[in-house]
């Protein structure tokens, strides 16, 4: 059991060494894009929500 666990961690560490990590600049750029898209989507959803509230108020 201990040998299997040790082998698992050794192999996991070896796989992590193969990973190509993003640079700080790439991470910051991607984060900015995500924040902007979330903002745009939030405004869109809010406008749709206000439209349906007005529509339901007009119907009732």
N, CA, C, O and CB atoms as a CASP TS submission, in Angstrom:
PFRMAT TS
TARGET T0000
AUTHOR 0000-0000-0000
METHOD Language model
MODEL 1
PARENT N/A
ATOM      1  N   UNK     1       0.832  -1.198   0.000  1.00  0.00           N
ATOM      2  CA  UNK     1       0.000   0.000   0.000  1.00  0.00           C
ATOM      3  C   UNK     1       0.874   1.257   0.000  1.00  0.00           C
ATOM      4  O   UNK     1       0.629   2.185  -0.771  1.00  0.00           O
ATOM      5  CB  UNK     1      -0.945   0.000   1.219  1.00  0.00           C
ATOM      6  N   UNK     2       1.877   1.285   0.854  1.00  0.00           N
ATOM      7  CA  UNK     2       2.770   2.450   0.924  1.00  0.00           C
ATOM      8  C   UNK     2       3.548   2.592  -0.385  1.00  0.00           C
ATOM      9  O   UNK     2       3.768   3.704  -0.867  1.00  0.00           O
ATOM     10  CB  UNK     2       3.751   2.321   2.125  1.00  0.00           C
ATOM     11  N   UNK     3       3.963   1.458  -0.956  1.00  0.00           N
ATOM     12  CA  UNK     3       4.708   1.509  -2.217  1.00  0.00           C
ATOM     13  C   UNK     3       3.839   2.080  -3.339  1.00  0.00           C
ATOM     14  O   UNK     3       4.314   2.863  -4.161  1.00  0.00           O
ATOM     15  CB  UNK     3       5.214   0.103  -2.599  1.00  0.00           C
ATOM     16  N   UNK     4       2.567   1.683  -3.367  1.00  0.00           N
ATOM     17  CA  UNK     4       1.654   2.182  -4.398  1.00  0.00           C
ATOM     18  C   UNK     4       1.415   3.676  -4.234  1.00  0.00           C
ATOM     19  O   UNK     4       1.369   4.417  -5.216  1.00  0.00           O
ATOM     20  CB  UNK     4       0.318   1.426  -4.347  1.00  0.00           C
ATOM     21  N   UNK     5       1.264   4.110  -2.998  1.00  0.00           N
ATOM     22  CA  UNK     5       1.049   5.532  -2.729  1.00  0.00           C
ATOM     23  C   UNK     5       2.282   6.346  -3.113  1.00  0.00           C
ATOM     24  O   UNK     5       2.166   7.418  -3.706  1.00  0.00           O
ATOM     25  CB  UNK     5       0.708   5.755  -1.245  1.00  0.00           C
ATOM     26  N   UNK     6       3.452   5.833  -2.775  1.00  0.00           N
ATOM     27  CA  UNK     6       4.698   6.509  -3.135  1.00  0.00           C
ATOM     28  C   UNK     6       4.843   6.577  -4.654  1.00  0.00           C
ATOM     29  O   UNK     6       5.229   7.613  -5.196  1.00  0.00           O
ATOM     30  CB  UNK     6       5.912   5.784  -2.510  1.00  0.00           C
ATOM     31  N   UNK     7       4.538   5.489  -5.332  1.00  0.00           N
ATOM     32  CA  UNK     7       4.623   5.466  -6.798  1.00  0.00           C
ATOM     33  C   UNK     7       3.637   6.455  -7.404  1.00  0.00           C
ATOM     34  O   UNK     7       3.956   7.141  -8.375  1.00  0.00           O
ATOM     35  CB  UNK     7       4.350   4.045  -7.339  1.00  0.00           C
ATOM     36  N   UNK     8       2.448   6.528  -6.836  1.00  0.00           N
ATOM     37  CA  UNK     8       1.442   7.468  -7.336  1.00  0.00           C
ATOM     38  C   UNK     8       1.951   8.909  -7.246  1.00  0.00           C
ATOM     39  O   UNK     8       1.852   9.668  -8.210  1.00  0.00           O
ATOM     40  CB  UNK     8       0.126   7.318  -6.545  1.00  0.00           C
ATOM     41  N   UNK     9       2.498   9.282  -6.083  1.00  0.00           N
ATOM     42  CA  UNK     9       2.989  10.649  -5.919  1.00  0.00           C
ATOM     43  C   UNK     9       4.205  10.918  -6.797  1.00  0.00           C
ATOM     44  O   UNK     9       4.355  12.024  -7.318  1.00  0.00           O
ATOM     45  CB  UNK     9       3.336  10.913  -4.459  1.00  0.00           C
ATOM     46  N   UNK    10       5.062   9.943  -6.968  1.00  0.00           N
ATOM     47  CA  UNK    10       6.233  10.102  -7.822  1.00  0.00           C
ATOM     48  C   UNK    10       5.793  10.319  -9.271  1.00  0.00           C
ATOM     49  O   UNK    10       6.314  11.199  -9.957  1.00  0.00           O
ATOM     50  CB  UNK    10       7.163   8.868  -7.712  1.00  0.00           C
ATOM     51  N   UNK    11       4.841   9.519  -9.730  1.00  0.00           N
ATOM     52  CA  UNK    11       4.338   9.657 -11.100  1.00  0.00           C
ATOM     53  C   UNK    11       3.567  10.960 -11.289  1.00  0.00           C
ATOM     54  O   UNK    11       3.657  11.590 -12.343  1.00  0.00           O
ATOM     55  CB  UNK    11       3.446   8.471 -11.457  1.00  0.00           C
ATOM     56  N   UNK    12       2.819  11.359 -10.284  1.00  0.00           N
ATOM     57  CA  UNK    12       2.084  12.630 -10.359  1.00  0.00           C
ATOM     58  C   UNK    12       3.052  13.793 -10.472  1.00  0.00           C
ATOM     59  O   UNK    12       2.833  14.711 -11.263  1.00  0.00           O
ATOM     60  CB  UNK    12       1.176  12.814  -9.126  1.00  0.00           C
ATOM     61  N   UNK    13       4.120  13.763  -9.688  1.00  0.00           N
ATOM     62  CA  UNK    13       5.129  14.823  -9.735  1.00  0.00           C
ATOM     63  C   UNK    13       5.789  14.855 -11.116  1.00  0.00           C
ATOM     64  O   UNK    13       6.028  15.930 -11.666  1.00  0.00           O
ATOM     65  CB  UNK    13       6.197  14.614  -8.628  1.00  0.00           C
ATOM     66  N   UNK    14       6.081  13.686 -11.670  1.00  0.00           N
ATOM     67  CA  UNK    14       6.699  13.619 -12.997  1.00  0.00           C
ATOM     68  C   UNK    14       5.763  14.206 -14.053  1.00  0.00           C
ATOM     69  O   UNK    14       6.218  14.908 -14.957  1.00  0.00           O
ATOM     70  CB  UNK    14       7.060  12.160 -13.355  1.00  0.00           C
ATOM     71  N   UNK    15       4.476  13.932 -13.953  1.00  0.00           N
ATOM     72  CA  UNK    15       3.512  14.486 -14.911  1.00  0.00           C
ATOM     73  C   UNK    15       3.398  16.000 -14.770  1.00  0.00           C
ATOM     74  O   UNK    15       3.275  16.711 -15.767  1.00  0.00           O
ATOM     75  CB  UNK    15       2.136  13.839 -14.717  1.00  0.00           C
ATOM     76  N   UNK    16       3.438  16.489 -13.542  1.00  0.00           N
ATOM     77  CA  UNK    16       3.360  17.940 -13.330  1.00  0.00           C
ATOM     78  C   UNK    16       4.573  18.658 -13.909  1.00  0.00           C
ATOM     79  O   UNK    16       4.478  19.826 -14.286  1.00  0.00           O
ATOM     80  CB  UNK    16       3.239  18.252 -11.838  1.00  0.00           C
ATOM     81  N   UNK    17       5.696  17.982 -13.983  1.00  0.00           N
ATOM     82  CA  UNK    17       6.885  18.586 -14.580  1.00  0.00           C
ATOM     83  C   UNK    17       6.722  18.769 -16.086  1.00  0.00           C
ATOM     84  O   UNK    17       7.390  19.613 -16.683  1.00  0.00           O
ATOM     85  CB  UNK    17       8.115  17.730 -14.289  1.00  0.00           C
ATOM     86  N   UNK    18       5.843  17.989 -16.701  1.00  0.00           N
ATOM     87  CA  UNK    18       5.609  18.068 -18.143  1.00  0.00           C
ATOM     88  C   UNK    18       4.614  19.167 -18.520  1.00  0.00           C
ATOM     89  O   UNK    18       4.503  19.527 -19.692  1.00  0.00           O
ATOM     90  CB  UNK    18       5.108  16.735 -18.654  1.00  0.00           C
ATOM     91  N   UNK    19       3.903  19.692 -17.547  1.00  0.00           N
ATOM     92  CA  UNK    19       2.862  20.688 -17.816  1.00  0.00           C
ATOM     93  C   UNK    19       3.500  21.999 -18.263  1.00  0.00           C
ATOM     94  O   UNK    19       4.496  22.444 -17.694  1.00  0.00           O
ATOM     95  CB  UNK    19       1.981  20.917 -16.561  1.00  0.00           C
ATOM     96  N   UNK    20       2.917  22.604 -19.282  1.00  0.00           N
ATOM     97  CA  UNK    20       3.349  23.926 -19.725  1.00  0.00           C
ATOM     98  C   UNK    20       2.451  24.950 -19.037  1.00  0.00           C
ATOM     99  O   UNK    20       1.280  25.099 -19.385  1.00  0.00           O
ATOM    100  CB  UNK    20       3.286  24.065 -21.296  1.00  0.00           C
ATOM    101  N   UNK    21       3.014  25.648 -18.065  1.00  0.00           N
ATOM    102  CA  UNK    21       2.242  26.611 -17.292  1.00  0.00           C
ATOM    103  C   UNK    21       2.196  27.941 -18.024  1.00  0.00           C
ATOM    104  O   UNK    21       3.157  28.324 -18.692  1.00  0.00           O
ATOM    105  CB  UNK    21       2.839  26.790 -15.886  1.00  0.00           C
ATOM    106  N   UNK    22       1.082  28.643 -17.899  1.00  0.00           N
ATOM    107  CA  UNK    22       0.944  29.959 -18.518  1.00  0.00           C
ATOM    108  C   UNK    22       1.814  30.973 -17.796  1.00  0.00           C
ATOM    109  O   UNK    22       2.097  30.839 -16.606  1.00  0.00           O
ATOM    110  CB  UNK    22      -0.525  30.415 -18.511  1.00  0.00           C
ATOM    111  N   UNK    23       2.232  31.987 -18.539  1.00  0.00           N
ATOM    112  CA  UNK    23       2.995  33.065 -17.910  1.00  0.00           C
ATOM    113  C   UNK    23       2.032  33.975 -17.146  1.00  0.00           C
ATOM    114  O   UNK    23       0.818  33.925 -17.344  1.00  0.00           O
ATOM    115  CB  UNK    23       3.804  33.876 -18.974  1.00  0.00           C
ATOM    116  N   UNK    24       2.593  34.797 -16.283  1.00  0.00           N
ATOM    117  CA  UNK    24       1.767  35.730 -15.507  1.00  0.00           C
ATOM    118  C   UNK    24       0.994  36.661 -16.441  1.00  0.00           C
ATOM    119  O   UNK    24      -0.170  36.973 -16.190  1.00  0.00           O
ATOM    120  CB  UNK    24       2.643  36.555 -14.533  1.00  0.00           C
ATOM    121  N   UNK    25       1.649  37.105 -17.520  1.00  0.00           N
ATOM    122  CA  UNK    25       1.006  38.012 -18.474  1.00  0.00           C
ATOM    123  C   UNK    25      -0.191  37.330 -19.144  1.00  0.00           C
ATOM    124  O   UNK    25      -1.240  37.950 -19.314  1.00  0.00           O
ATOM    125  CB  UNK    25       2.020  38.480 -19.541  1.00  0.00           C
ATOM    126  N   UNK    26      -0.038  36.068 -19.520  1.00  0.00           N
ATOM    127  CA  UNK    26      -1.134  35.330 -20.148  1.00  0.00           C
ATOM    128  C   UNK    26      -2.295  35.128 -19.181  1.00  0.00           C
ATOM    129  O   UNK    26      -3.458  35.244 -19.566  1.00  0.00           O
ATOM    130  CB  UNK    26      -0.639  33.978 -20.658  1.00  0.00           C
ATOM    131  N   UNK    27      -1.979  34.827 -17.934  1.00  0.00           N
ATOM    132  CA  UNK    27      -3.028  34.632 -16.927  1.00  0.00           C
ATOM    133  C   UNK    27      -3.782  35.934 -16.692  1.00  0.00           C
ATOM    134  O   UNK    27      -5.011  35.934 -16.617  1.00  0.00           O
ATOM    135  CB  UNK    27      -2.425  34.116 -15.600  1.00  0.00           C
ATOM    136  N   UNK    28      -3.058  37.038 -16.576  1.00  0.00           N
ATOM    137  CA  UNK    28      -3.706  38.329 -16.342  1.00  0.00           C
ATOM    138  C   UNK    28      -4.579  38.717 -17.534  1.00  0.00           C
ATOM    139  O   UNK    28      -5.678  39.241 -17.347  1.00  0.00           O
ATOM    140  CB  UNK    28      -2.653  39.420 -16.076  1.00  0.00           C
ATOM    141  N   UNK    29      -4.107  38.468 -18.752  1.00  0.00           N
ATOM    142  CA  UNK    29      -4.897  38.775 -19.944  1.00  0.00           C
ATOM    143  C   UNK    29      -6.172  37.949 -20.003  1.00  0.00           C
ATOM    144  O   UNK    29      -7.245  38.474 -20.300  1.00  0.00           O
ATOM    145  CB  UNK    29      -4.072  38.536 -21.197  1.00  0.00           C
ATOM    146  N   UNK    30      -6.054  36.662 -19.722  1.00  0.00           N
ATOM    147  CA  UNK    30      -7.231  35.788 -19.728  1.00  0.00           C
ATOM    148  C   UNK    30      -8.217  36.191 -18.643  1.00  0.00           C
ATOM    149  O   UNK    30      -9.429  36.178 -18.860  1.00  0.00           O
ATOM    150  CB  UNK    30      -6.816  34.326 -19.539  1.00  0.00           C
ATOM    151  N   UNK    31      -7.696  36.548 -17.476  1.00  0.00           N
ATOM    152  CA  UNK    31      -8.554  36.972 -16.372  1.00  0.00           C
ATOM    153  C   UNK    31      -9.318  38.235 -16.745  1.00  0.00           C
ATOM    154  O   UNK    31     -10.510  38.349 -16.457  1.00  0.00           O
ATOM    155  CB  UNK    31      -7.723  37.208 -15.100  1.00  0.00           C
ATOM    156  N   UNK    32      -8.644  39.177 -17.378  1.00  0.00           N
ATOM    157  CA  UNK    32      -9.296  40.419 -17.795  1.00  0.00           C
ATOM    158  C   UNK    32     -10.409  40.134 -18.805  1.00  0.00           C
ATOM    159  O   UNK    32     -11.493  40.709 -18.712  1.00  0.00           O
ATOM    160  CB  UNK    32      -8.264  41.392 -18.400  1.00  0.00           C
ATOM    161  N   UNK    33     -10.147  39.262 -19.754  1.00  0.00           N
ATOM    162  CA  UNK    33     -11.166  38.906 -20.750  1.00  0.00           C
ATOM    163  C   UNK    33     -12.382  38.295 -20.062  1.00  0.00           C
ATOM    164  O   UNK    33     -13.518  38.636 -20.393  1.00  0.00           O
ATOM    165  CB  UNK    33     -10.591  37.920 -21.798  1.00  0.00           C
ATOM    166  N   UNK    34     -12.156  37.406 -19.119  1.00  0.00           N
ATOM    167  CA  UNK    34     -13.262  36.757 -18.408  1.00  0.00           C
ATOM    168  C   UNK    34     -14.066  37.775 -17.615  1.00  0.00           C
ATOM    169  O   UNK    34     -15.296  37.737 -17.635  1.00  0.00           O
ATOM    170  CB  UNK    34     -12.734  35.661 -17.473  1.00  0.00           C
ATOM    171  N   UNK    35     -13.390  38.688 -16.914  1.00  0.00           N
ATOM    172  CA  UNK    35     -14.096  39.701 -16.122  1.00  0.00           C
ATOM    173  C   UNK    35     -14.950  40.588 -17.027  1.00  0.00           C
ATOM    174  O   UNK    35     -16.095  40.889 -16.691  1.00  0.00           O
ATOM    175  CB  UNK    35     -13.091  40.564 -15.323  1.00  0.00           C
ATOM    176  N   UNK    36     -14.407  41.005 -18.165  1.00  0.00           N
ATOM    177  CA  UNK    36     -15.161  41.851 -19.097  1.00  0.00           C
ATOM    178  C   UNK    36     -16.372  41.092 -19.647  1.00  0.00           C
ATOM    179  O   UNK    36     -17.469  41.645 -19.720  1.00  0.00           O
ATOM    180  CB  UNK    36     -14.252  42.325 -20.259  1.00  0.00           C
ATOM    181  N   UNK    37     -16.178  39.839 -20.031  1.00  0.00           N
ATOM    182  CA  UNK    37     -17.297  39.054 -20.561  1.00  0.00           C
ATOM    183  C   UNK    37     -18.375  38.821 -19.511  1.00  0.00           C
ATOM    184  O   UNK    37     -19.564  38.844 -19.831  1.00  0.00           O
ATOM    185  CB  UNK    37     -16.796  37.717 -21.089  1.00  0.00           C
ATOM    186  N   UNK    38     -17.978  38.598 -18.269  1.00  0.00           N
ATOM    187  CA  UNK    38     -18.965  38.439 -17.195  1.00  0.00           C
ATOM    188  C   UNK    38     -19.746  39.732 -17.008  1.00  0.00           C
ATOM    189  O   UNK    38     -20.958  39.694 -16.798  1.00  0.00           O
ATOM    190  CB  UNK    38     -18.276  38.032 -15.869  1.00  0.00           C
ATOM    191  N   UNK    39     -19.071  40.876 -17.082  1.00  0.00           N
ATOM    192  CA  UNK    39     -19.755  42.158 -16.968  1.00  0.00           C
ATOM    193  C   UNK    39     -20.765  42.362 -18.087  1.00  0.00           C
ATOM    194  O   UNK    39     -21.899  42.773 -17.838  1.00  0.00           O
ATOM    195  CB  UNK    39     -18.748  43.288 -16.973  1.00  0.00           C
ATOM    196  N   UNK    40     -20.357  42.076 -19.314  1.00  0.00           N
ATOM    197  CA  UNK    40     -21.258  42.230 -20.460  1.00  0.00           C
ATOM    198  C   UNK    40     -22.456  41.290 -20.332  1.00  0.00           C
ATOM    199  O   UNK    40     -23.594  41.700 -20.562  1.00  0.00           O
ATOM    200  CB  UNK    40     -20.506  41.958 -21.781  1.00  0.00           C
ATOM    201  N   UNK    41     -22.208  40.052 -19.973  1.00  0.00           N
ATOM    202  CA  UNK    41     -23.291  39.082 -19.815  1.00  0.00           C
ATOM    203  C   UNK    41     -24.232  39.487 -18.685  1.00  0.00           C
ATOM    204  O   UNK    41     -25.445  39.304 -18.795  1.00  0.00           O
ATOM    205  CB  UNK    41     -22.721  37.686 -19.549  1.00  0.00           C
ATOM    206  N   UNK    42     -23.688  40.034 -17.605  1.00  0.00           N
ATOM    207  CA  UNK    42     -24.527  40.481 -16.486  1.00  0.00           C
ATOM    208  C   UNK    42     -25.459  41.604 -16.917  1.00  0.00           C
ATOM    209  O   UNK    42     -26.636  41.605 -16.555  1.00  0.00           O
ATOM    210  CB  UNK    42     -23.654  40.947 -15.310  1.00  0.00           C
ATOM    211  N   UNK    43     -24.947  42.558 -17.684  1.00  0.00           N
ATOM    212  CA  UNK    43     -25.781  43.653 -18.180  1.00  0.00           C
ATOM    213  C   UNK    43     -26.866  43.102 -19.107  1.00  0.00           C
ATOM    214  O   UNK    43     -28.021  43.517 -19.021  1.00  0.00           O
ATOM    215  CB  UNK    43     -24.917  44.710 -18.921  1.00  0.00           C
ATOM    216  N   UNK    44     -26.506  42.184 -19.979  1.00  0.00           N
ATOM    217  CA  UNK    44     -27.470  41.575 -20.896  1.00  0.00           C
ATOM    218  C   UNK    44     -28.583  40.866 -20.130  1.00  0.00           C
ATOM    219  O   UNK    44     -29.760  41.047 -20.443  1.00  0.00           O
ATOM    220  CB  UNK    44     -26.765  40.587 -21.833  1.00  0.00           C
ATOM    221  N   UNK    45     -28.225  40.065 -19.135  1.00  0.00           N
ATOM    222  CA  UNK    45     -29.224  39.342 -18.345  1.00  0.00           C
ATOM    223  C   UNK    45     -30.101  40.325 -17.573  1.00  0.00           C
ATOM    224  O   UNK    45     -31.309  40.112 -17.466  1.00  0.00           O
ATOM    225  CB  UNK    45     -28.539  38.355 -17.373  1.00  0.00           C
ATOM    226  N   UNK    46     -29.519  41.394 -17.033  1.00  0.00           N
ATOM    227  CA  UNK    46     -30.302  42.395 -16.308  1.00  0.00           C
ATOM    228  C   UNK    46     -31.308  43.074 -17.237  1.00  0.00           C
ATOM    229  O   UNK    46     -32.451  43.308 -16.844  1.00  0.00           O
ATOM    230  CB  UNK    46     -29.374  43.444 -15.671  1.00  0.00           C
ATOM    231  N   UNK    47     -30.895  43.392 -18.457  1.00  0.00           N
ATOM    232  CA  UNK    47     -31.809  44.021 -19.413  1.00  0.00           C
ATOM    233  C   UNK    47     -32.951  43.082 -19.795  1.00  0.00           C
ATOM    234  O   UNK    47     -34.105  43.503 -19.872  1.00  0.00           O
ATOM    235  CB  UNK    47     -31.047  44.454 -20.669  1.00  0.00           C
ATOM    236  N   UNK    48     -32.635  41.833 -20.029  1.00  0.00           N
ATOM    237  CA  UNK    48     -33.676  40.846 -20.340  1.00  0.00           C
ATOM    238  C   UNK    48     -34.637  40.711 -19.162  1.00  0.00           C
ATOM    239  O   UNK    48     -35.850  40.636 -19.355  1.00  0.00           O
ATOM    240  CB  UNK    48     -33.046  39.470 -20.683  1.00  0.00           C
ATOM    241  N   UNK    49     -34.099  40.680 -17.947  1.00  0.00           N
ATOM    242  CA  UNK    49     -34.928  40.578 -16.747  1.00  0.00           C
ATOM    243  C   UNK    49     -35.859  41.784 -16.622  1.00  0.00           C
ATOM    244  O   UNK    49     -37.045  41.624 -16.336  1.00  0.00           O
ATOM    245  CB  UNK    49     -34.045  40.458 -15.494  1.00  0.00           C
ATOM    246  N   UNK    50     -35.324  42.992 -16.835  1.00  0.00           N
ATOM    247  CA  UNK    50     -36.164  44.191 -16.752  1.00  0.00           C
ATOM    248  C   UNK    50     -37.257  44.164 -17.822  1.00  0.00           C
ATOM    249  O   UNK    50     -38.389  44.573 -17.565  1.00  0.00           O
ATOM    250  CB  UNK    50     -35.304  45.462 -16.904  1.00  0.00           C
ATOM    251  N   UNK    51     -36.918  43.683 -19.018  1.00  0.00           N
ATOM    252  CA  UNK    51     -37.902  43.577 -20.086  1.00  0.00           C
ATOM    253  C   UNK    51     -39.059  42.669 -19.672  1.00  0.00           C
ATOM    254  O   UNK    51     -40.225  43.017 -19.854  1.00  0.00           O
ATOM    255  CB  UNK    51     -37.244  43.051 -21.366  1.00  0.00           C
ATOM    256  N   UNK    52     -38.729  41.505 -19.115  1.00  0.00           N
ATOM    257  CA  UNK    52     -39.784  40.571 -18.725  1.00  0.00           C
ATOM    258  C   UNK    52     -40.585  41.078 -17.533  1.00  0.00           C
ATOM    259  O   UNK    52     -41.781  40.804 -17.442  1.00  0.00           O
ATOM    260  CB  UNK    52     -39.187  39.216 -18.401  1.00  0.00           C
ATOM    261  N   UNK    53     -39.961  41.804 -16.623  1.00  0.00           N
ATOM    262  CA  UNK    53     -40.703  42.401 -15.503  1.00  0.00           C
ATOM    263  C   UNK    53     -41.709  43.409 -16.041  1.00  0.00           C
ATOM    264  O   UNK    53     -42.866  43.413 -15.622  1.00  0.00           O
ATOM    265  CB  UNK    53     -39.735  43.084 -14.491  1.00  0.00           C
ATOM    266  N   UNK    54     -41.279  44.262 -16.964  1.00  0.00           N
ATOM    267  CA  UNK    54     -42.188  45.247 -17.568  1.00  0.00           C
ATOM    268  C   UNK    54     -43.298  44.543 -18.355  1.00  0.00           C
ATOM    269  O   UNK    54     -44.458  44.953 -18.300  1.00  0.00           O
ATOM    270  CB  UNK    54     -41.403  46.214 -18.495  1.00  0.00           C
ATOM    271  N   UNK    55     -42.945  43.496 -19.078  1.00  0.00           N
ATOM    272  CA  UNK    55     -43.927  42.758 -19.861  1.00  0.00           C
ATOM    273  C   UNK    55     -44.984  42.128 -18.960  1.00  0.00           C
ATOM    274  O   UNK    55     -46.178  42.223 -19.245  1.00  0.00           O
ATOM    275  CB  UNK    55     -43.240  41.682 -20.699  1.00  0.00           C
ATOM    276  N   UNK    56     -44.560  41.496 -17.891  1.00  0.00           N
ATOM    277  CA  UNK    56     -45.506  40.865 -16.970  1.00  0.00           C
ATOM    278  C   UNK    56     -46.354  41.929 -16.281  1.00  0.00           C
ATOM    279  O   UNK    56     -47.553  41.728 -16.088  1.00  0.00           O
ATOM    280  CB  UNK    56     -44.761  40.007 -15.921  1.00  0.00           C
ATOM    281  N   UNK    57     -45.753  43.057 -15.908  1.00  0.00           N
ATOM    282  CA  UNK    57     -46.519  44.143 -15.286  1.00  0.00           C
ATOM    283  C   UNK    57     -47.566  44.680 -16.255  1.00  0.00           C
ATOM    284  O   UNK    57     -48.683  44.999 -15.848  1.00  0.00           O
ATOM    285  CB  UNK    57     -45.579  45.282 -14.833  1.00  0.00           C
ATOM    286  N   UNK    58     -47.216  44.781 -17.520  1.00  0.00           N
ATOM    287  CA  UNK    58     -48.147  45.286 -18.522  1.00  0.00           C
ATOM    288  C   UNK    58     -49.291  44.291 -18.736  1.00  0.00           C
ATOM    289  O   UNK    58     -50.440  44.695 -18.913  1.00  0.00           O
ATOM    290  CB  UNK    58     -47.414  45.560 -19.852  1.00  0.00           C
ATOM    291  N   UNK    59     -48.980  42.995 -18.720  1.00  0.00           N
ATOM    292  CA  UNK    59     -50.005  41.967 -18.915  1.00  0.00           C
ATOM    293  C   UNK    59     -50.955  41.918 -17.728  1.00  0.00           C
ATOM    294  O   UNK    59     -52.166  41.787 -17.907  1.00  0.00           O
ATOM    295  CB  UNK    59     -49.356  40.592 -19.129  1.00  0.00           C
ATOM    296  N   UNK    60     -50.425  42.019 -16.537  1.00  0.00           N
ATOM    297  CA  UNK    60     -51.258  41.931 -15.329  1.00  0.00           C
ATOM    298  C   UNK    60     -51.871  43.277 -15.110  1.00  0.00           C
ATOM    299  O   UNK    60     -52.620  43.465 -14.151  1.00  0.00           O
ATOM    300  CB  UNK    60     -50.441  41.479 -14.078  1.00  0.00           C
TER
END
